[in-house]
Amino acid sequence: MINWIRFGIPYLCLLRVQLLTLAALISLPWWGLRKFPSLLGGLFDVHPMGMAYLTLAALLTSWTIMVTLWLVFLYGWRRFGVKRLNVAVPTKRKHAPLFAILALPVIVGTFYESIVGGTSSFWSLLGGCVLGVVFAAVLLFAAGEFASVVWLKSGPLARMFLVFRRGFTVPDPHGTRMLLEGHVMAAWSFILCIVVYVSIGWAKFFHLGDDPGVPTLVYVLLLMMLFC
């Protein structure tokens, strides 16, 4: 028990950002709908297409937590010199539904507020939610395929990561460097988040004064992804 505490404390420090993001993702509905409903409750009142955007953002945030947790558990000992933990971390795409559970509080809270306090119906919101799930699944599949291909041919890309020192690359049998598995997926997640955030902001620039097509809560979730 003492050994687990001694070895676990450094990992709690390394995982502070992921744990804070996880706590924020799960507790957002409580803060918005219970603690400060008059101030933040409107964030959860969305239209059907807004539900699709929000479901997509919530799922991508939960999967970003999954990927970054994975990297710390698997390679934290390489980069930061902490004790290596012999633990099995569920990180492959088949485990994505497990981490998708983290997005449920935001999705359920949005359903509740949009139906009870707004003008959207359950079935229209459900259609938007299903659309968001499908789009998120497509992105997850594409990210996995992209990461697999790039990881196998990551020599030139690995040299770019040499500036970060240890914990990102290892020697390959040919005497060059290759990226450790998972970093391509993390980089893809970061780039995707930046592209979505900038695209939404760019589109909004040309529709100033119109009703927002993308809910404000989506921006909050995208910022959480960048933070994580």
Phi and psi in degrees as a GROMACS rama.xvg file:
@    title "Ramachandran Plot"
@    xaxis  label "Phi"
@    yaxis  label "Psi"
@TYPE xy
-64.2963  -38.6663  ILE-2
-63.828  -40.8525  ASN-3
-63.2705  -38.5107  TRP-4
-66.9158  -44.5196  ILE-5
-64.4144  -39.8998  ARG-6
-80.1681  -26.431  PHE-7
-80.0995  -30.7918  GLY-8
-59.4741  -45.6776  ILE-9
-58.9774  -35.278  PRO-10
-72.1969  -31.933  TYR-11
-61.89  -36.9431  LEU-12
-68.3725  -44.2011  CYS-13
-67.2955  -28.6277  LEU-14
-97.7063  14.8109  LEU-15
-60.2042  -38.7174  ARG-16
-68.6529  -45.1085  VAL-17
-63.8635  -40.037  GLN-18
-68.1361  -38.1809  LEU-19
-66.2697  -41.2218  LEU-20
-64.3384  -41.2443  THR-21
-61.6895  -45.9645  LEU-22
-62.6465  -39.925  ALA-23
-66.7153  -41.65  ALA-24
-62.91  -42.6093  LEU-25
-73.8075  -35.2752  ILE-26
-92.0142  -5.06782  SER-27
-52.747  -46.8086  LEU-28
-62.6582  -35.722  PRO-29
-64.2044  -45.4601  TRP-30
-65.3226  -42.001  TRP-31
-79.0753  -36.4655  GLY-32
-104.805  -18.5452  LEU-33
-114.431  -47.6315  ARG-34
-79.4781  -48.506  LYS-35
-131.34  62.2523  PHE-36
-64.8162  -35.6324  PRO-37
-70.4084  -25.3437  SER-38
-93.9107  -41.7223  LEU-39
-116.063  -6.50146  LEU-40
-60.9406  -33.1279  GLY-41
-63.0724  -20.2547  GLY-42
-62.2658  -26.903  LEU-43
-97.6766  3.78408  PHE-44
-98.8871  103.418  ASP-45
-128.284  163.74  VAL-46
-91.0576  170.296  HIS-47
-55.3997  -44.2605  PRO-48
-68.5667  -34.3517  MET-49
-62.8245  -32.2332  GLY-50
-64.7683  -36.0248  MET-51
-64.7878  -46.0911  ALA-52
-60.9995  -43.7467  TYR-53
-68.1797  -40.4746  LEU-54
-61.667  -43.8699  THR-55
-59.5222  -48.1783  LEU-56
-65.1793  -40.322  ALA-57
-65.1113  -42.3136  ALA-58
-66.5315  -42.7276  LEU-59
-63.9343  -35.5788  LEU-60
-65.3506  -43.8024  THR-61
-64.0252  -37.7586  SER-62
-74.689  -27.9077  TRP-63
-65.1473  -40.5294  THR-64
-60.2573  -42.2587  ILE-65
-58.5681  -48.3827  MET-66
-66.7777  -43.6852  VAL-67
-72.2948  -33.4517  THR-68
-60.1775  -44.0682  LEU-69
-55.8082  -49.4865  TRP-70
-62.4451  -40.2726  LEU-71
-67.6119  -45.1943  VAL-72
-65.2245  -40.1762  PHE-73
-81.4988  -36.9025  LEU-74
-123.58  2.26548  TYR-75
-58.5842  -36.262  GLY-76
-66.4017  -30.5258  TRP-77
-70.2984  -42.768  ARG-78
-86.0298  -37.4129  ARG-79
-110.571  -2.85278  PHE-80
74.7903  19.4333  GLY-81
-84.3832  170.308  VAL-82
-65.7182  136.861  LYS-83
-75.1961  131.275  ARG-84
-97.2464  126.294  LEU-85
-90.2185  77.0442  ASN-86
-126.117  150.71  VAL-87
-92.6866  118.247  ALA-88
-104.67  120.533  VAL-89
-73.7101  101.855  PRO-90
-130.383  -14.5915  THR-91
-68.488  167.476  LYS-92
-59.6511  -28.5462  ARG-93
-69.0109  -17.2876  LYS-94
-93.5741  -0.986995  HIS-95
-58.516  -38.0476  ALA-96
-59.7697  -30.9907  PRO-97
-63.3509  -45.3323  LEU-98
-76.5977  -21.1423  PHE-99
-63.3607  -21.1762  ALA-100
-59.0534  -28.7297  ILE-101
-63.5245  -23.7283  LEU-102
-84.9086  -12.7705  ALA-103
-60.641  -42.0994  LEU-104
-56.4629  -42.5192  PRO-105
-66.6135  -43.608  VAL-106
-66.0889  -46.6604  ILE-107
-65.1461  -42.2897  VAL-108
-61.0057  -37.3984  GLY-109
-69.2908  -40.7332  THR-110
-55.662  -49.7275  PHE-111
-60.1223  -51.4558  TYR-112
-68.4383  -38.0966  GLU-113
-69.2563  -30.3825  SER-114
-84.7075  -48.1806  ILE-115
-74.9627  -45.481  VAL-116
-101.966  -5.34613  GLY-117
-117.781  -154.258  GLY-118
-119.528  3.95296  THR-119
-88.1926  148.892  SER-120
-93.2884  162.12  SER-121
-61.282  -46.4354  PHE-122
-69.1873  -35.1011  TRP-123
-68.5097  -39.1398  SER-124
-67.0928  -38.0554  LEU-125
-63.3847  -39.5195  LEU-126
-61.6107  -42.4299  GLY-127
-64.4034  -39.165  GLY-128
-63.9841  -44.9424  CYS-129
-61.373  -40.295  VAL-130
-61.4088  -42.7074  LEU-131
-64.281  -39.465  GLY-132
-64.0159  -43.4787  VAL-133
-63.0504  -45.6685  VAL-134
-63.3182  -41.0969  PHE-135
-64.1108  -39.8183  ALA-136
-64.852  -39.6196  ALA-137
-62.8768  -44.7372  VAL-138
-63.904  -39.3963  LEU-139
-64.0479  -43.7514  LEU-140
-63.6277  -45.5165  PHE-141
-62.4818  -39.5483  ALA-142
-64.7442  -40.8012  ALA-143
-65.4413  -42.6734  GLY-144
-66.0459  -42.4934  GLU-145
-62.521  -45.1665  PHE-146
-64.1834  -39.0086  ALA-147
-63.4828  -45.4095  SER-148
-66.7227  -46.8667  VAL-149
-68.2486  -37.2171  VAL-150
-62.9537  -38.1473  TRP-151
-70.7844  -20.8516  LEU-152
-124.989  50.0802  LYS-153
-101.173  15.5081  SER-154
-53.8869  -59.2805  GLY-155
-61.1789  -38.8748  PRO-156
-66.0507  -36.8722  LEU-157
-62.4421  -35.4657  ALA-158
-64.1656  -29.1153  ARG-159
-66.8671  -30.6632  MET-160
-83.4147  -4.20266  PHE-161
-63.2016  -23.9145  LEU-162
-66.4993  -18.7453  VAL-163
-89.4398  6.17899  PHE-164
66.9228  -144.977  ARG-165
-75.3097  162.78  ARG-166
96.6574  -3.53908  GLY-167
-118.564  -30.117  PHE-168
-132.851  160.593  THR-169
-138.538  157.205  VAL-170
-67.3837  144.741  PRO-171
-104.809  171.624  ASP-172
-60.7327  -16.5792  PRO-173
-93.7808  5.15795  HIS-174
87.4711  2.02703  GLY-175
-101.942  -164.031  THR-176
-114.913  146.936  ARG-177
-133.037  148.283  MET-178
-69.244  143.07  LEU-179
-68.6197  143.048  LEU-180
-58.9174  135.109  GLU-181
111.855  -28.8252  GLY-182
-70.9669  -31.978  HIS-183
-66.3585  -42.3365  VAL-184
-61.9997  -41.3885  MET-185
-64.6929  -41.5846  ALA-186
-64.9198  -40.1188  ALA-187
-60.9555  -43.3292  TRP-188
-61.5642  -41.9828  SER-189
-66.2926  -45.8727  PHE-190
-63.9377  -41.9927  ILE-191
-60.7667  -43.1864  LEU-192
-62.3338  -43.8218  CYS-193
-62.876  -44.9429  ILE-194
-62.738  -45.1306  VAL-195
-64.1744  -44.2435  VAL-196
-63.0729  -46.6532  TYR-197
-67.7413  -38.5406  VAL-198
-63.8304  -42.5701  SER-199
-64.4485  -43.9998  ILE-200
-64.7349  -39.1255  GLY-201
-66.1514  -42.5161  TRP-202
-66.1232  -38.3739  ALA-203
-65.8475  -30.3591  LYS-204
-59.8408  -33.2641  PHE-205
-89.5165  0.733405  PHE-206
-130.774  38.0708  HIS-207
-62.5242  133.488  LEU-208
93.8589  -16.9202  GLY-209
-81.1911  166.115  ASP-210
-62.5855  135.136  ASP-211
-65.4673  125.69  PRO-212
-79.2965  -28.0779  GLY-213
-107.983  124.349  VAL-214
-60.3907  147.955  PRO-215
-60.6092  -31.9781  THR-216
-62.6333  -27.4645  LEU-217
-64.227  -40.8125  VAL-218
-60.9449  -40.8576  TYR-219
-60.726  -44.9157  VAL-220
-66.5003  -37.5807  LEU-221
-65.8534  -38.0852  LEU-222
-64.2267  -36.5239  LEU-223
-64.4293  -38.4782  MET-224
-61.0295  -44.8787  MET-225
-64.3191  -38.2586  LEU-226
-64.1118  -36.9281  PHE-227
